[in-house]
Amino acid sequence: MDNQKTTKNSPEKVKLETEKKYYWCTCGLSTKQPFCDGTHKVKGEFRPMHFDVSEQKEYFLCNCKKTKNPPFCDGSHK
């Protein structure tokens, strides 16, 4: 999965809620970054990453797709 498209080199600040399911885009093709919109189906080699959170708050989600802690930004874009 090295063919990921970097959408931008800065994280996306988003408010996430508990008891909701989220799908992080792993291919970089989604128009709803950092979330999946199903565009990965064109490439066929990617699948969205399901995640949820245990605390309702603002999080920084990775847009560069290089994080070692997906879907959360770890500063890998620097």
C-alpha positions in Angstrom: 0.0 0.0 0.0 2.7 2.4 -0.9 0.6 4.1 -3.6 -1.3 6.3 -1.2 -1.9 9.8 -2.2 -0.9 12.5 0.3 -3.8 15.0 0.4 -1.9 17.6 2.4 1.0 17.7 4.8 -0.9 18.8 7.8 -3.4 17.0 10.0 -7.1 17.6 10.0 -8.6 18.8 13.3 -12.0 17.1 13.8 -14.4 16.8 16.7 -15.2 13.1 17.1 -18.0 11.6 19.2 -18.2 8.4 21.1 -20.6 5.7 19.9 -20.0 6.6 16.3 -18.2 4.6 13.7 -15.6 6.4 11.6 -13.8 5.3 8.5 -10.4 6.9 7.8 -9.3 7.1 4.2 -6.2 5.1 3.5 -5.8 5.7 -0.2 -5.9 9.5 -0.2 -8.5 9.7 -3.0 -11.5 10.5 -1.0 -13.1 14.0 -1.5 -14.2 13.9 2.2 -10.7 13.7 3.7 -9.7 12.5 6.2 -12.7 10.2 6.0 -13.5 7.6 3.4 -16.1 8.3 0.7 -15.7 4.9 -1.2 -13.4 6.3 -3.9 -10.9 3.6 -3.0 -13.0 1.1 -4.9 -11.6 2.5 -8.2 -8.0 1.5 -7.2 -9.1 -1.8 -5.6 -6.0 -2.2 -3.4 -7.2 -0.1 -0.5 -9.7 -0.4 2.3 -10.8 2.2 4.7 -9.7 1.9 8.3 -12.6 1.6 10.8 -12.0 3.3 14.1 -13.9 4.8 17.0 -13.0 6.9 20.0 -13.6 6.5 23.7 -13.7 10.2 24.4 -15.7 13.0 22.7 -13.1 15.7 21.9 -11.1 17.2 19.0 -8.5 14.9 17.4 -5.9 15.5 14.7 -6.3 12.9 11.9 -3.5 12.2 9.5 -3.8 13.5 5.9 -0.3 12.6 4.7 -1.0 8.8 5.2 2.5 8.3 6.7 1.5 8.1 10.4 2.7 5.2 12.4 -0.4 5.6 14.6 -3.3 5.6 12.1 -5.6 7.4 11.8 -4.1 9.9 14.3 -1.3 12.3 13.3 2.1 11.5 14.8 4.0 14.2 13.0 5.4 11.9 10.2 4.6 14.6 7.6 7.4 16.8 8.8 
